[in-house]
Each structure stands twice: as C-alpha cells, then as structure tokens.
Amino acid sequence: MNPFEIAIMGSILGTAIATCIYIYLFKVYRERYLGFWILSWLCYFIRLVFLDRAAIFSENVNNISVNTGLGFLIITTLNVSLLTWGIFDFLGEKLRSWVAHMALIVSVLGAVIISFNPVFEVKALLPCLYFASMYIWTGLVLLRKVDMGGLGVWLTGISLIFLGMHGLDFIFLRPVQWFVPLGYPIDALLRFLIALGMLIVYLEKTRTDLIHSRDCYRLLAENAVDIIYRYVLSPKPGFTYISPSIANVTGYRAEEFYADGSLFLKIVHTRDRKKLAAFLRSPAAGKAPLTFCIITKAQKEVWLEQTSVPVYDTEGNLVTIEGVIRDITMRRKLEQDMARLDSLNTVGEMAANLAHEIRNPMTTVRGYLQMLSQSPELARYDERFGIMIEELDRANAII
C-alpha cells in the first residue's frame, strides 16, 4: 500500500468515526444542527470513497470524466453548505440568504464549466473557491462568538480557517505528486480538529444550559411560597433539600432540618404523628394529599397539606420521598367557619319550619277569638278577648 492509499484510508476511517459519534449524539439529543453535521460528514465520506479514492487521484488528473467532476462539485457544495448551516443553527443564528444563492450559483456555473471538460484546475476552481470562502467566513463568525468562549470555539474556528486555506492550495498542489500523500493527512487532521472542537463546544453548551436550568429551578424553588423538599430514607433518614420558605411556616431554618433529620417529625402534633409515620412507611398507599398539624417554634398550630412522589431504587426499595408542602391554615380556618355557617343555616331552617308549625295553630286560635269577640252574648269579655289577641300577635312577631 503506497503512502497515498494509507493517507486516504486514514481519512475515510476518521470520517466514519466522526460520523458515528454525531449519529449517536443525534439519537440521544435529537438536535437539528447535529443532523446537519451528520449529513455534512456523510457527504465528505461519500466523496472520499467514491470520488477521491476511485477517480480523482488518477495518474492524469485531466482525464477525470464529466460525471466525476459533476459529482465532486455537488458533493463538495453540499458538504460545505450543510456544515455551515449546522454551525449557524447551533449558534442560534439564521443562515444568510446569500449563502444559499451562492451555493446555487456555484453549482449551476460549475456544472456548465465542467460540461466543457476543461483542464483540472478550471474544473476544481469554483468548488474550491466556495469551499475555502465558506469555511474561512464560518470560522471568523465562530471566533467572534466571544460570549461562548472556551477551547472548543477557538479550536473549531481556527481549524475551519486553516481548512479553508488548505482548500485553496488543492488546485495548485494536486498535480504535485509528492504533496498528494501530505495533503490528505493535513485535511484529515484539520477535519478531526473541527469535529473535536464542535464536540467540545456542544458539550460546553450543554453543560452551560444544564447549569442555567439548575440555577433557574433552584431560584424558583427557593422563592416559592410552598415548601419543596427531598427526604431520603437510607442510609440515614433526613432532608437532602428543603426550600428556605420552611422558615416562614415553621420558624425553623432549613439548616436546622439538615442538622437534625428527625426535627420535622418532632414538630408534628402528637395526634398526627402516627398518621405521618404510616405515610413514611408506605407513601404510595395514600394517593390523596396528606393533611396534618404541626407546632411551630412560636408554639402555634399550623395546618399543612403534603403532596409527594415516592422514589424507588432498581430493586424496588423506597429510598427517597420528594414533594411539596403547603400551609393551609387559612383554608382550614375558612373551612371551619363555613362548617359553622352551615350549622347555623341548618338551625335557621329548623327554626323556620318550627315557627311555621307554631303559627298555624296560633292563627286558628286568633281567628276564633276574633269571631267570639263579635258575639253579643260575650260582649262583656271584649277586653279580655283583646288582650288575648294582642298577646298572640306579640308571640307571632317574636317567632
């Protein structure tokens, strides 16, 4: 195997490895820019296997067929465009429209030139110029992203610029036989550095996003009115996290609960301790929220409602309880007031029914008294009838 074959086989192997890495990342994370990078590497792999290795590096480069030249043009344009598109998508920027126009112009004009089957330098001129200009420009854009920083950005940006410059020398140094075995290792090294740099940038961005998400969730948890907690049961029971709002509810700071894993159980009202202990033994038994009372540091009763999720290990053992605790003292008081109002309403309804039942016979008695008071035989009792009617009216008004 001659040096050229060793060089190109090394490039093919390196490209295949880089493609597999990005395929794995895409399968795990499903990011669109990873898909663009995969397609870009696949285009380059196809070029190496079916064009460079089989035809372009023949003894006489001017004997390259029109079809091979067109294939080289299309594959190179796709390779560069997809890689550039993926980088801009990764940066969260919209790819400039002139890039697509430029790719179209290069493809059409290059196809026209190749159809006349000119010398090798003319055939390769447009694809190589497009290759060089796009990589150098993309590298400069990436290096300007100072807010991202890190080794990955610098490694990728500088490697893109050098790869673009290396693409320019392809036209002039390809006919030089001694340079061919060196050109491919240089190209492979620069592409490897680009793949490595993009991987580092991706990992750095993922790490930054995770830190940002963690900080956002922590900020949300620490400023929430409700109490968010994580309670482990083994090897030593206790809180691994409890939000600072616990101090507003219980009067005890979060640090006190970390120091004493049983503090929360101690402040639970004695009548509810058995209920809470049963919950800790089997949190999945009751799916409804658990309501219990605690005694605060100021010796006040506070009612709490807990919603939790049990966490089990691979063997099915309960190891952690995560949940949210809410102060429902005001709601509890309102419910008690509403219950009292309901009781009063019931009593009122009973009183109204009773009054109705009492008024009925009283009305009958009053009617007969009025009728008797109009009788001539009982005229001497008019004053007494009047007193009785007045008393009935007064009783009726009271009822």
Secondary structure, DSSP 4 states (H G I P E B T S, - for coil): --HHHHHHHHHHHHHHHHHHHHHHHHHHH--HHHHHHHHHHHHHHHIIIIIIIIIITSS-GGG--HHHHHHHHHHHHHHHHHHHHHHHHHHT-PPPHHHHHHHHHHHHHHHHHHHT---HHHHHHHHHHHHHHHHHHHHHHHHT-TTT-HHHHHHHHHHHHHHHHHHHHHHHHTT-TTTHHHHHHHHHHHHHHHHHHHHHHHHHHHHHHHHHHHHHHHHHHHT-SSEEEEEE-SSS-EEEEE-TTHHHHHS--HHHHHH-TTHHHHHB-GGGHHHHHHHHH-TTT--SPEEEEEE-TTS-EEEEEEEEEEEE-TTS-EEEEEEEEEE-HHHHHHHHHHHHHHHHHHHHHHHHHHHHHHHHHHHHHHHHHHHHHT-GGGGGGHHHHHHHHHHHHHHHHH-
